[in-house]
Amino acid sequence: MMQGIQKLLVIAIFLVIVYNLGSALWYMLHKPEVQDEASRTRVVRALTRRIGISIGLILLVAIALYTGILQSHGIRVGH
């Protein structure tokens, strides 16, 4: 049961990352000839949130692997 919740949490965070990337693209492509300071600020904020959430997700997975909450599948690549 707990494993399913962990997977759902990671998927939800990933979807938030994709949403922020899409919103940055939307702000960038929406009326590109009228790129004002507000739309540039929105693009930068969306991309900054995406980077921050991505780093947080990587740290969350690393901590979960280190503490044993998550376990790797044990497949060795290249052997």
PDB file of N, CA, C and O in Angstrom, chain B, residues numbered from 101:
ATOM      1  N   MET B 101       0.817  -1.193   0.000  1.00  0.00           N
ATOM      2  CA  MET B 101       0.000   0.000   0.000  1.00  0.00           C
ATOM      3  C   MET B 101       0.862   1.260   0.000  1.00  0.00           C
ATOM      4  O   MET B 101       0.595   2.201  -0.747  1.00  0.00           O
ATOM      5  N   MET B 102       1.890   1.274   0.833  1.00  0.00           N
ATOM      6  CA  MET B 102       2.744   2.447   0.930  1.00  0.00           C
ATOM      7  C   MET B 102       3.510   2.690  -0.364  1.00  0.00           C
ATOM      8  O   MET B 102       3.778   3.837  -0.722  1.00  0.00           O
ATOM      9  N   GLN B 103       3.861   1.617  -1.064  1.00  0.00           N
ATOM     10  CA  GLN B 103       4.586   1.764  -2.317  1.00  0.00           C
ATOM     11  C   GLN B 103       3.736   2.473  -3.359  1.00  0.00           C
ATOM     12  O   GLN B 103       4.256   3.265  -4.145  1.00  0.00           O
ATOM     13  N   GLY B 104       2.448   2.203  -3.378  1.00  0.00           N
ATOM     14  CA  GLY B 104       1.547   2.858  -4.313  1.00  0.00           C
ATOM     15  C   GLY B 104       1.440   4.349  -4.049  1.00  0.00           C
ATOM     16  O   GLY B 104       1.378   5.151  -4.982  1.00  0.00           O
ATOM     17  N   ILE B 105       1.420   4.719  -2.769  1.00  0.00           N
ATOM     18  CA  ILE B 105       1.359   6.134  -2.403  1.00  0.00           C
ATOM     19  C   ILE B 105       2.643   6.842  -2.825  1.00  0.00           C
ATOM     20  O   ILE B 105       2.600   7.975  -3.303  1.00  0.00           O
ATOM     21  N   GLN B 106       3.782   6.180  -2.652  1.00  0.00           N
ATOM     22  CA  GLN B 106       5.056   6.763  -3.058  1.00  0.00           C
ATOM     23  C   GLN B 106       5.088   7.004  -4.556  1.00  0.00           C
ATOM     24  O   GLN B 106       5.533   8.058  -5.010  1.00  0.00           O
ATOM     25  N   LYS B 107       4.617   6.031  -5.326  1.00  0.00           N
ATOM     26  CA  LYS B 107       4.593   6.191  -6.778  1.00  0.00           C
ATOM     27  C   LYS B 107       3.671   7.326  -7.191  1.00  0.00           C
ATOM     28  O   LYS B 107       4.001   8.109  -8.082  1.00  0.00           O
ATOM     29  N   LEU B 108       2.505   7.414  -6.538  1.00  0.00           N
ATOM     30  CA  LEU B 108       1.573   8.492  -6.857  1.00  0.00           C
ATOM     31  C   LEU B 108       2.165   9.861  -6.519  1.00  0.00           C
ATOM     32  O   LEU B 108       1.953  10.827  -7.253  1.00  0.00           O
ATOM     33  N   LEU B 109       2.898   9.948  -5.423  1.00  0.00           N
ATOM     34  CA  LEU B 109       3.534  11.202  -5.041  1.00  0.00           C
ATOM     35  C   LEU B 109       4.569  11.625  -6.075  1.00  0.00           C
ATOM     36  O   LEU B 109       4.607  12.789  -6.474  1.00  0.00           O
ATOM     37  N   VAL B 110       5.404  10.692  -6.511  1.00  0.00           N
ATOM     38  CA  VAL B 110       6.422  11.007  -7.517  1.00  0.00           C
ATOM     39  C   VAL B 110       5.762  11.399  -8.842  1.00  0.00           C
ATOM     40  O   VAL B 110       6.216  12.332  -9.505  1.00  0.00           O
ATOM     41  N   ILE B 111       4.707  10.703  -9.227  1.00  0.00           N
ATOM     42  CA  ILE B 111       4.004  11.031 -10.470  1.00  0.00           C
ATOM     43  C   ILE B 111       3.358  12.409 -10.359  1.00  0.00           C
ATOM     44  O   ILE B 111       3.399  13.187 -11.313  1.00  0.00           O
ATOM     45  N   ALA B 112       2.763  12.721  -9.211  1.00  0.00           N
ATOM     46  CA  ALA B 112       2.140  14.031  -9.024  1.00  0.00           C
ATOM     47  C   ALA B 112       3.174  15.150  -9.109  1.00  0.00           C
ATOM     48  O   ALA B 112       2.922  16.180  -9.735  1.00  0.00           O
ATOM     49  N   ILE B 113       4.329  14.957  -8.489  1.00  0.00           N
ATOM     50  CA  ILE B 113       5.386  15.966  -8.553  1.00  0.00           C
ATOM     51  C   ILE B 113       5.881  16.108  -9.987  1.00  0.00           C
ATOM     52  O   ILE B 113       6.132  17.221 -10.450  1.00  0.00           O
ATOM     53  N   PHE B 114       6.021  15.001 -10.686  1.00  0.00           N
ATOM     54  CA  PHE B 114       6.448  15.047 -12.084  1.00  0.00           C
ATOM     55  C   PHE B 114       5.438  15.818 -12.935  1.00  0.00           C
ATOM     56  O   PHE B 114       5.829  16.585 -13.815  1.00  0.00           O
ATOM     57  N   LEU B 115       4.155  15.623 -12.683  1.00  0.00           N
ATOM     58  CA  LEU B 115       3.129  16.347 -13.431  1.00  0.00           C
ATOM     59  C   LEU B 115       3.186  17.851 -13.153  1.00  0.00           C
ATOM     60  O   LEU B 115       2.939  18.657 -14.051  1.00  0.00           O
ATOM     61  N   VAL B 116       3.507  18.230 -11.921  1.00  0.00           N
ATOM     62  CA  VAL B 116       3.672  19.648 -11.598  1.00  0.00           C
ATOM     63  C   VAL B 116       4.861  20.224 -12.363  1.00  0.00           C
ATOM     64  O   VAL B 116       4.803  21.358 -12.839  1.00  0.00           O
ATOM     65  N   ILE B 117       5.934  19.450 -12.483  1.00  0.00           N
ATOM     66  CA  ILE B 117       7.104  19.880 -13.241  1.00  0.00           C
ATOM     67  C   ILE B 117       6.734  20.095 -14.711  1.00  0.00           C
ATOM     68  O   ILE B 117       7.103  21.109 -15.303  1.00  0.00           O
ATOM     69  N   VAL B 118       6.012  19.151 -15.294  1.00  0.00           N
ATOM     70  CA  VAL B 118       5.598  19.269 -16.692  1.00  0.00           C
ATOM     71  C   VAL B 118       4.649  20.459 -16.869  1.00  0.00           C
ATOM     72  O   VAL B 118       4.725  21.164 -17.875  1.00  0.00           O
ATOM     73  N   TYR B 119       3.758  20.686 -15.899  1.00  0.00           N
ATOM     74  CA  TYR B 119       2.846  21.822 -15.969  1.00  0.00           C
ATOM     75  C   TYR B 119       3.618  23.143 -15.992  1.00  0.00           C
ATOM     76  O   TYR B 119       3.308  24.028 -16.790  1.00  0.00           O
ATOM     77  N   ASN B 120       4.619  23.277 -15.123  1.00  0.00           N
ATOM     78  CA  ASN B 120       5.415  24.510 -15.088  1.00  0.00           C
ATOM     79  C   ASN B 120       6.190  24.709 -16.378  1.00  0.00           C
ATOM     80  O   ASN B 120       6.339  25.838 -16.845  1.00  0.00           O
ATOM     81  N   LEU B 121       6.680  23.632 -16.953  1.00  0.00           N
ATOM     82  CA  LEU B 121       7.374  23.734 -18.231  1.00  0.00           C
ATOM     83  C   LEU B 121       6.406  24.169 -19.327  1.00  0.00           C
ATOM     84  O   LEU B 121       6.745  25.006 -20.163  1.00  0.00           O
ATOM     85  N   GLY B 122       5.206  23.604 -19.321  1.00  0.00           N
ATOM     86  CA  GLY B 122       4.201  23.983 -20.311  1.00  0.00           C
ATOM     87  C   GLY B 122       3.737  25.416 -20.152  1.00  0.00           C
ATOM     88  O   GLY B 122       3.520  26.112 -21.144  1.00  0.00           O
ATOM     89  N   SER B 123       3.582  25.868 -18.906  1.00  0.00           N
ATOM     90  CA  SER B 123       3.162  27.253 -18.708  1.00  0.00           C
ATOM     91  C   SER B 123       4.245  28.228 -19.160  1.00  0.00           C
ATOM     92  O   SER B 123       3.930  29.292 -19.693  1.00  0.00           O
ATOM     93  N   ALA B 124       5.502  27.886 -18.959  1.00  0.00           N
ATOM     94  CA  ALA B 124       6.584  28.740 -19.462  1.00  0.00           C
ATOM     95  C   ALA B 124       6.542  28.805 -20.983  1.00  0.00           C
ATOM     96  O   ALA B 124       6.728  29.873 -21.567  1.00  0.00           O
ATOM     97  N   LEU B 125       6.301  27.679 -21.619  1.00  0.00           N
ATOM     98  CA  LEU B 125       6.188  27.657 -23.081  1.00  0.00           C
ATOM     99  C   LEU B 125       5.005  28.495 -23.537  1.00  0.00           C
ATOM    100  O   LEU B 125       5.105  29.238 -24.514  1.00  0.00           O
ATOM    101  N   TRP B 126       3.880  28.376 -22.829  1.00  0.00           N
ATOM    102  CA  TRP B 126       2.689  29.155 -23.180  1.00  0.00           C
ATOM    103  C   TRP B 126       2.972  30.651 -23.095  1.00  0.00           C
ATOM    104  O   TRP B 126       2.643  31.398 -24.017  1.00  0.00           O
ATOM    105  N   TYR B 127       3.582  31.091 -21.991  1.00  0.00           N
ATOM    106  CA  TYR B 127       3.883  32.515 -21.828  1.00  0.00           C
ATOM    107  C   TYR B 127       4.876  32.990 -22.880  1.00  0.00           C
ATOM    108  O   TYR B 127       4.822  34.142 -23.311  1.00  0.00           O
ATOM    109  N   MET B 128       5.775  32.115 -23.292  1.00  0.00           N
ATOM    110  CA  MET B 128       6.791  32.490 -24.269  1.00  0.00           C
ATOM    111  C   MET B 128       6.191  32.590 -25.673  1.00  0.00           C
ATOM    112  O   MET B 128       6.569  33.476 -26.440  1.00  0.00           O
ATOM    113  N   LEU B 129       5.270  31.701 -26.016  1.00  0.00           N
ATOM    114  CA  LEU B 129       4.719  31.671 -27.364  1.00  0.00           C
ATOM    115  C   LEU B 129       3.457  32.510 -27.532  1.00  0.00           C
ATOM    116  O   LEU B 129       3.078  32.832 -28.658  1.00  0.00           O
ATOM    117  N   HIS B 130       2.809  32.864 -26.444  1.00  0.00           N
ATOM    118  CA  HIS B 130       1.577  33.637 -26.509  1.00  0.00           C
ATOM    119  C   HIS B 130       1.905  35.078 -26.887  1.00  0.00           C
ATOM    120  O   HIS B 130       2.480  35.824 -26.094  1.00  0.00           O
ATOM    121  N   LYS B 131       1.538  35.454 -28.094  1.00  0.00           N
ATOM    122  CA  LYS B 131       1.806  36.789 -28.645  1.00  0.00           C
ATOM    123  C   LYS B 131       3.284  37.163 -28.516  1.00  0.00           C
ATOM    124  O   LYS B 131       3.631  38.078 -27.769  1.00  0.00           O
ATOM    125  N   PRO B 132       4.143  36.465 -29.232  1.00  0.00           N
ATOM    126  CA  PRO B 132       5.584  36.749 -29.096  1.00  0.00           C
ATOM    127  C   PRO B 132       5.975  38.146 -29.555  1.00  0.00           C
ATOM    128  O   PRO B 132       7.020  38.656 -29.151  1.00  0.00           O
ATOM    129  N   GLU B 133       5.156  38.771 -30.391  1.00  0.00           N
ATOM    130  CA  GLU B 133       5.498  40.121 -30.839  1.00  0.00           C
ATOM    131  C   GLU B 133       5.238  41.168 -29.756  1.00  0.00           C
ATOM    132  O   GLU B 133       5.708  42.301 -29.857  1.00  0.00           O
ATOM    133  N   VAL B 134       4.492  40.788 -28.729  1.00  0.00           N
ATOM    134  CA  VAL B 134       4.179  41.715 -27.637  1.00  0.00           C
ATOM    135  C   VAL B 134       4.814  41.192 -26.350  1.00  0.00           C
ATOM    136  O   VAL B 134       4.139  41.082 -25.327  1.00  0.00           O
ATOM    137  N   GLN B 135       6.076  40.877 -26.394  1.00  0.00           N
ATOM    138  CA  GLN B 135       6.763  40.365 -25.213  1.00  0.00           C
ATOM    139  C   GLN B 135       7.077  41.532 -24.277  1.00  0.00           C
ATOM    140  O   GLN B 135       8.056  42.252 -24.476  1.00  0.00           O
ATOM    141  N   ASP B 136       6.254  41.709 -23.276  1.00  0.00           N
ATOM    142  CA  ASP B 136       6.499  42.753 -22.296  1.00  0.00           C
ATOM    143  C   ASP B 136       7.252  42.175 -21.102  1.00  0.00           C
ATOM    144  O   ASP B 136       7.544  40.981 -21.044  1.00  0.00           O
ATOM    145  N   GLU B 137       7.549  43.042 -20.170  1.00  0.00           N
ATOM    146  CA  GLU B 137       8.318  42.619 -18.986  1.00  0.00           C
ATOM    147  C   GLU B 137       7.545  41.612 -18.141  1.00  0.00           C
ATOM    148  O   GLU B 137       8.142  40.717 -17.544  1.00  0.00           O
ATOM    149  N   ALA B 138       6.220  41.753 -18.088  1.00  0.00           N
ATOM    150  CA  ALA B 138       5.410  40.844 -17.276  1.00  0.00           C
ATOM    151  C   ALA B 138       5.458  39.421 -17.819  1.00  0.00           C
ATOM    152  O   ALA B 138       5.567  38.470 -17.045  1.00  0.00           O
ATOM    153  N   SER B 139       5.380  39.264 -19.136  1.00  0.00           N
ATOM    154  CA  SER B 139       5.421  37.907 -19.699  1.00  0.00           C
ATOM    155  C   SER B 139       6.807  37.296 -19.553  1.00  0.00           C
ATOM    156  O   SER B 139       6.934  36.090 -19.341  1.00  0.00           O
ATOM    157  N   ARG B 140       7.840  38.112 -19.662  1.00  0.00           N
ATOM    158  CA  ARG B 140       9.200  37.582 -19.436  1.00  0.00           C
ATOM    159  C   ARG B 140       9.370  37.131 -17.997  1.00  0.00           C
ATOM    160  O   ARG B 140       9.996  36.106 -17.725  1.00  0.00           O
ATOM    161  N   THR B 141       8.805  37.909 -17.071  1.00  0.00           N
ATOM    162  CA  THR B 141       8.885  37.552 -15.658  1.00  0.00           C
ATOM    163  C   THR B 141       8.142  36.245 -15.396  1.00  0.00           C
ATOM    164  O   THR B 141       8.610  35.413 -14.618  1.00  0.00           O
ATOM    165  N   ARG B 142       6.986  36.056 -16.041  1.00  0.00           N
ATOM    166  CA  ARG B 142       6.225  34.813 -15.870  1.00  0.00           C
ATOM    167  C   ARG B 142       7.013  33.613 -16.378  1.00  0.00           C
ATOM    168  O   ARG B 142       7.004  32.552 -15.755  1.00  0.00           O
ATOM    169  N   VAL B 143       7.696  33.780 -17.511  1.00  0.00           N
ATOM    170  CA  VAL B 143       8.501  32.683 -18.062  1.00  0.00           C
ATOM    171  C   VAL B 143       9.623  32.321 -17.095  1.00  0.00           C
ATOM    172  O   VAL B 143       9.849  31.147 -16.801  1.00  0.00           O
ATOM    173  N   VAL B 144      10.314  33.328 -16.611  1.00  0.00           N
ATOM    174  CA  VAL B 144      11.431  33.083 -15.687  1.00  0.00           C
ATOM    175  C   VAL B 144      10.939  32.424 -14.405  1.00  0.00           C
ATOM    176  O   VAL B 144      11.575  31.497 -13.903  1.00  0.00           O
ATOM    177  N   ARG B 145       9.813  32.890 -13.871  1.00  0.00           N
ATOM    178  CA  ARG B 145       9.288  32.294 -12.632  1.00  0.00           C
ATOM    179  C   ARG B 145       8.860  30.847 -12.845  1.00  0.00           C
ATOM    180  O   ARG B 145       9.119  29.994 -11.996  1.00  0.00           O
ATOM    181  N   ALA B 146       8.202  30.560 -13.982  1.00  0.00           N
ATOM    182  CA  ALA B 146       7.769  29.188 -14.248  1.00  0.00           C
ATOM    183  C   ALA B 146       8.969  28.259 -14.392  1.00  0.00           C
ATOM    184  O   ALA B 146       8.958  27.144 -13.871  1.00  0.00           O
ATOM    185  N   LEU B 147      10.000  28.713 -15.095  1.00  0.00           N
ATOM    186  CA  LEU B 147      11.191  27.878 -15.266  1.00  0.00           C
ATOM    187  C   LEU B 147      11.952  27.718 -13.953  1.00  0.00           C
ATOM    188  O   LEU B 147      12.510  26.654 -13.686  1.00  0.00           O
ATOM    189  N   THR B 148      11.978  28.764 -13.135  1.00  0.00           N
ATOM    190  CA  THR B 148      12.635  28.676 -11.825  1.00  0.00           C
ATOM    191  C   THR B 148      11.908  27.688 -10.925  1.00  0.00           C
ATOM    192  O   THR B 148      12.543  26.892 -10.233  1.00  0.00           O
ATOM    193  N   ARG B 149      10.561  27.735 -10.931  1.00  0.00           N
ATOM    194  CA  ARG B 149       9.794  26.755 -10.148  1.00  0.00           C
ATOM    195  C   ARG B 149      10.067  25.348 -10.637  1.00  0.00           C
ATOM    196  O   ARG B 149      10.209  24.429  -9.831  1.00  0.00           O
ATOM    197  N   ARG B 150      10.143  25.164 -11.960  1.00  0.00           N
ATOM    198  CA  ARG B 150      10.394  23.832 -12.505  1.00  0.00           C
ATOM    199  C   ARG B 150      11.746  23.312 -12.042  1.00  0.00           C
ATOM    200  O   ARG B 150      11.857  22.150 -11.651  1.00  0.00           O
ATOM    201  N   ILE B 151      12.758  24.137 -12.080  1.00  0.00           N
ATOM    202  CA  ILE B 151      14.092  23.712 -11.649  1.00  0.00           C
ATOM    203  C   ILE B 151      14.088  23.389 -10.159  1.00  0.00           C
ATOM    204  O   ILE B 151      14.652  22.378  -9.741  1.00  0.00           O
ATOM    205  N   GLY B 152      13.460  24.236  -9.363  1.00  0.00           N
ATOM    206  CA  GLY B 152      13.404  24.001  -7.923  1.00  0.00           C
ATOM    207  C   GLY B 152      12.671  22.718  -7.570  1.00  0.00           C
ATOM    208  O   GLY B 152      13.121  21.952  -6.719  1.00  0.00           O
ATOM    209  N   ILE B 153      11.547  22.488  -8.223  1.00  0.00           N
ATOM    210  CA  ILE B 153      10.777  21.267  -7.956  1.00  0.00           C
ATOM    211  C   ILE B 153      11.559  20.042  -8.434  1.00  0.00           C
ATOM    212  O   ILE B 153      11.530  19.000  -7.779  1.00  0.00           O
ATOM    213  N   SER B 154      12.252  20.154  -9.562  1.00  0.00           N
ATOM    214  CA  SER B 154      13.051  19.025 -10.061  1.00  0.00           C
ATOM    215  C   SER B 154      14.165  18.673  -9.084  1.00  0.00           C
ATOM    216  O   SER B 154      14.399  17.499  -8.797  1.00  0.00           O
ATOM    217  N   ILE B 155      14.846  19.683  -8.581  1.00  0.00           N
ATOM    218  CA  ILE B 155      15.913  19.435  -7.604  1.00  0.00           C
ATOM    219  C   ILE B 155      15.324  18.819  -6.338  1.00  0.00           C
ATOM    220  O   ILE B 155      15.905  17.900  -5.760  1.00  0.00           O
ATOM    221  N   GLY B 156      14.176  19.323  -5.914  1.00  0.00           N
ATOM    222  CA  GLY B 156      13.515  18.757  -4.738  1.00  0.00           C
ATOM    223  C   GLY B 156      13.133  17.301  -4.930  1.00  0.00           C
ATOM    224  O   GLY B 156      13.289  16.488  -4.019  1.00  0.00           O
ATOM    225  N   LEU B 157      12.629  16.968  -6.122  1.00  0.00           N
ATOM    226  CA  LEU B 157      12.265  15.581  -6.405  1.00  0.00           C
ATOM    227  C   LEU B 157      13.494  14.676  -6.399  1.00  0.00           C
ATOM    228  O   LEU B 157      13.446  13.567  -5.865  1.00  0.00           O
ATOM    229  N   ILE B 158      14.581  15.136  -6.983  1.00  0.00           N
ATOM    230  CA  ILE B 158      15.811  14.341  -6.985  1.00  0.00           C
ATOM    231  C   ILE B 158      16.299  14.113  -5.558  1.00  0.00           C
ATOM    232  O   ILE B 158      16.692  13.003  -5.201  1.00  0.00           O
ATOM    233  N   LEU B 159      16.273  15.169  -4.741  1.00  0.00           N
ATOM    234  CA  LEU B 159      16.694  15.027  -3.343  1.00  0.00           C
ATOM    235  C   LEU B 159      15.766  14.096  -2.571  1.00  0.00           C
ATOM    236  O   LEU B 159      16.224  13.293  -1.759  1.00  0.00           O
ATOM    237  N   LEU B 160      14.468  14.201  -2.822  1.00  0.00           N
ATOM    238  CA  LEU B 160      13.501  13.337  -2.157  1.00  0.00           C
ATOM    239  C   LEU B 160      13.753  11.870  -2.490  1.00  0.00           C
ATOM    240  O   LEU B 160      13.728  11.020  -1.600  1.00  0.00           O
ATOM    241  N   VAL B 161      13.994  11.570  -3.753  1.00  0.00           N
ATOM    242  CA  VAL B 161      14.266  10.185  -4.155  1.00  0.00           C
ATOM    243  C   VAL B 161      15.598   9.713  -3.571  1.00  0.00           C
ATOM    244  O   VAL B 161      15.704   8.573  -3.119  1.00  0.00           O
ATOM    245  N   ALA B 162      16.613  10.577  -3.577  1.00  0.00           N
ATOM    246  CA  ALA B 162      17.911  10.192  -3.024  1.00  0.00           C
ATOM    247  C   ALA B 162      17.815   9.893  -1.527  1.00  0.00           C
ATOM    248  O   ALA B 162      18.393   8.919  -1.044  1.00  0.00           O
ATOM    249  N   ILE B 163      17.086  10.733  -0.800  1.00  0.00           N
ATOM    250  CA  ILE B 163      16.912  10.514   0.638  1.00  0.00           C
ATOM    251  C   ILE B 163      16.118   9.234   0.887  1.00  0.00           C
ATOM    252  O   ILE B 163      16.439   8.464   1.791  1.00  0.00           O
ATOM    253  N   ALA B 164      15.079   9.012   0.080  1.00  0.00           N
ATOM    254  CA  ALA B 164      14.281   7.792   0.245  1.00  0.00           C
ATOM    255  C   ALA B 164      15.106   6.542  -0.054  1.00  0.00           C
ATOM    256  O   ALA B 164      14.932   5.521   0.611  1.00  0.00           O
ATOM    257  N   LEU B 165      15.997   6.603  -1.040  1.00  0.00           N
ATOM    258  CA  LEU B 165      16.872   5.463  -1.327  1.00  0.00           C
ATOM    259  C   LEU B 165      17.863   5.253  -0.188  1.00  0.00           C
ATOM    260  O   LEU B 165      18.123   4.117   0.210  1.00  0.00           O
ATOM    261  N   TYR B 166      18.415   6.345   0.338  1.00  0.00           N
ATOM    262  CA  TYR B 166      19.403   6.250   1.408  1.00  0.00           C
ATOM    263  C   TYR B 166      18.798   5.686   2.695  1.00  0.00           C
ATOM    264  O   TYR B 166      19.433   4.888   3.384  1.00  0.00           O
ATOM    265  N   THR B 167      17.581   6.098   3.013  1.00  0.00           N
ATOM    266  CA  THR B 167      16.948   5.639   4.251  1.00  0.00           C
ATOM    267  C   THR B 167      16.285   4.273   4.111  1.00  0.00           C
ATOM    268  O   THR B 167      15.901   3.667   5.111  1.00  0.00           O
ATOM    269  N   GLY B 168      16.150   3.792   2.900  1.00  0.00           N
ATOM    270  CA  GLY B 168      15.556   2.481   2.692  1.00  0.00           C
ATOM    271  C   GLY B 168      14.064   2.506   2.436  1.00  0.00           C
ATOM    272  O   GLY B 168      13.439   1.454   2.300  1.00  0.00           O
ATOM    273  N   ILE B 169      13.486   3.698   2.367  1.00  0.00           N
ATOM    274  CA  ILE B 169      12.061   3.804   2.054  1.00  0.00           C
ATOM    275  C   ILE B 169      11.801   3.303   0.641  1.00  0.00           C
ATOM    276  O   ILE B 169      10.822   2.599   0.393  1.00  0.00           O
ATOM    277  N   LEU B 170      12.679   3.666  -0.275  1.00  0.00           N
ATOM    278  CA  LEU B 170      12.654   3.142  -1.639  1.00  0.00           C
ATOM    279  C   LEU B 170      13.820   2.182  -1.799  1.00  0.00           C
ATOM    280  O   LEU B 170      14.881   2.361  -1.201  1.00  0.00           O
ATOM    281  N   GLN B 171      13.605   1.161  -2.616  1.00  0.00           N
ATOM    282  CA  GLN B 171      14.686   0.215  -2.876  1.00  0.00           C
ATOM    283  C   GLN B 171      14.862   0.091  -4.383  1.00  0.00           C
ATOM    284  O   GLN B 171      13.894   0.038  -5.142  1.00  0.00           O
ATOM    285  N   SER B 172      16.126   0.045  -4.792  1.00  0.00           N
ATOM    286  CA  SER B 172      16.375  -0.100  -6.226  1.00  0.00           C
ATOM    287  C   SER B 172      16.030  -1.523  -6.657  1.00  0.00           C
ATOM    288  O   SER B 172      15.928  -2.428  -5.828  1.00  0.00           O
ATOM    289  N   HIS B 173      15.855  -1.705  -7.942  1.00  0.00           N
ATOM    290  CA  HIS B 173      15.427  -3.004  -8.460  1.00  0.00           C
ATOM    291  C   HIS B 173      16.582  -3.974  -8.601  1.00  0.00           C
ATOM    292  O   HIS B 173      16.348  -5.166  -8.801  1.00  0.00           O
ATOM    293  N   GLY B 174      17.795  -3.521  -8.506  1.00  0.00           N
ATOM    294  CA  GLY B 174      18.954  -4.412  -8.482  1.00  0.00           C
ATOM    295  C   GLY B 174      19.486  -4.828  -9.843  1.00  0.00           C
ATOM    296  O   GLY B 174      20.360  -5.692  -9.916  1.00  0.00           O
ATOM    297  N   ILE B 175      18.996  -4.253 -10.898  1.00  0.00           N
ATOM    298  CA  ILE B 175      19.519  -4.599 -12.228  1.00  0.00           C
ATOM    299  C   ILE B 175      20.811  -3.835 -12.448  1.00  0.00           C
ATOM    300  O   ILE B 175      20.850  -2.613 -12.302  1.00  0.00           O
ATOM    301  N   ARG B 176      21.855  -4.545 -12.793  1.00  0.00           N
ATOM    302  CA  ARG B 176      23.152  -3.914 -13.051  1.00  0.00           C
ATOM    303  C   ARG B 176      23.296  -3.693 -14.541  1.00  0.00           C
ATOM    304  O   ARG B 176      23.139  -4.616 -15.340  1.00  0.00           O
ATOM    305  N   VAL B 177      23.592  -2.485 -14.896  1.00  0.00           N
ATOM    306  CA  VAL B 177      23.755  -2.120 -16.298  1.00  0.00           C
ATOM    307  C   VAL B 177      25.202  -2.360 -16.716  1.00  0.00           C
ATOM    308  O   VAL B 177      26.126  -1.936 -16.022  1.00  0.00           O
ATOM    309  N   GLY B 178      25.402  -3.036 -17.841  1.00  0.00           N
ATOM    310  CA  GLY B 178      26.741  -3.246 -18.366  1.00  0.00           C
ATOM    311  C   GLY B 178      27.464  -4.453 -17.801  1.00  0.00           C
ATOM    312  O   GLY B 178      28.664  -4.600 -18.033  1.00  0.00           O
ATOM    313  N   HIS B 179      26.794  -5.308 -17.080  1.00  0.00           N
ATOM    314  CA  HIS B 179      27.453  -6.495 -16.521  1.00  0.00           C
ATOM    315  C   HIS B 179      26.889  -7.744 -17.148  1.00  0.00           C
ATOM    316  O   HIS B 179      27.313  -8.850 -16.810  1.00  0.00           O
TER     317      HIS B 179
END
